[in-house]
Amino acid sequence: MACSALYQLHLVKASTARAFVPRGLRLVEAFGYTLGGMFLARYHDSPAGAFDELVVIAGIVWNPPTSCAWAARVLVNSVEACRHGRKEVGLPSHVATFSKTEASALGNKPLVESNSFLSVLGIGSTVPKQESRREIEICETKGSSTKHLCNISMPLTVTTGSHRHHKWMGPAIRMSLPSFSGQTEDHPDLLKYSCQVECRVRPVKPARIWNPTTTELQECSDGKINSAGSNTLADSYAQSQSISVLLSKPIFALEFSSLRMHVDAPKIVVPHCKKEEVGYSST
C-alpha cells in the first residue's frame, strides 16, 4: 500500500489507556503515563482503494522481549477498509467521514533577527504572517446517525513535488511496527501483527486536535471497555475515552512520505495473566 502519514506521540494517562488494554497485557507506563497518540494516513493505493485512516493509539503494552502499540479506535472512510480491519486484523474499526478544508491563520513573525540586540531584550517588533493549514473534521457514522469525533489542524506540507519547493523530506528508512489487536466480537482471541514500512521520515510540528463538544460519560463499573459487547453505553464510553487520548499532550510528531506499507497476517498469541507475559500459541 502507498500512502503518506502523520505519526504523533502523546503522553496519555495510564488510567485512560488501561480502559482499552486487556487484563492479560501489561501497560508500559512511568509516573502514571504511557505513550499513545495517533496515526493519521491517506492511502493512495490499497486493496480497498483510496481512503483516509485515523488510528487512535491508547498506549504501549509489553510483549517480552518487545513492546507493542494498542489501538483504542480506528476510523476509516471506506466500508471495505472497515470490514477488512474488523474481520481480518481484529481492529476496532469504524466508518467515518473526513471533511478537509484549507485555511490561512495569522502568526507573528519577528521584524528583527533572532540574535539581534532588540530580540535579546524581548522587545523586537512583529508583523502578522499567514500560515496555510489543513483542517480535518472527523465524524463517526453508524447507519444514518453521525457523531462528531474531533478536528485536526496541521500546517500544509508538500509531499508530492517537494523537490520543486526544496523541502527536505528526511532520510529513507525501513522499519517494522508491531501491534496487538483482537479481543473483539469478530476476533475474541488476542492477535499480534506487524506493519513493514519503507518511507522517508522527518520531524514536524505536532498537529492541533480539539473537540469543543466533549462531554464526560460515566465510567463502566469495572473501569474497562468490553470490546466484544455491543452495548451502546460501552461503545459511547469507548468513543469518549478515544477522544481523551487524542486530546492528551502531544510531545513529538513525524511525517512519513513516499510510504509503502505491507501488513503481515496476524498471529494468535496467548496472554499469561499471572506472569504478565505473552507467549505464542501453537496455531
Secondary structure, 3 states (H helix, E strand, C coil): CEEEEEEEEEEEEHHHHHCCCCCCCEECCECCEEEEEEEEEEEEECCCCCEEEEEEEEEEEEECCEEEEEEEEEEECCHHHHHHHHHHHCCCEEEEEEEEEEEEEEEEEECCCCCCHHHHHCCCCEEEEEEEEEEEEEEEEECCEEEEEEEEEEECCCCCCHHHHCCCCCCEEEEEEEEEEECCCCCCCEEEEEEEEEEEEEECCCCEEECCCCCCCCCCCCCCCCCCCCCHHHHHHHHHHHHHHHCCEEEEEEEEEEEEEEECCCEEEEEECCCCEEEECCC
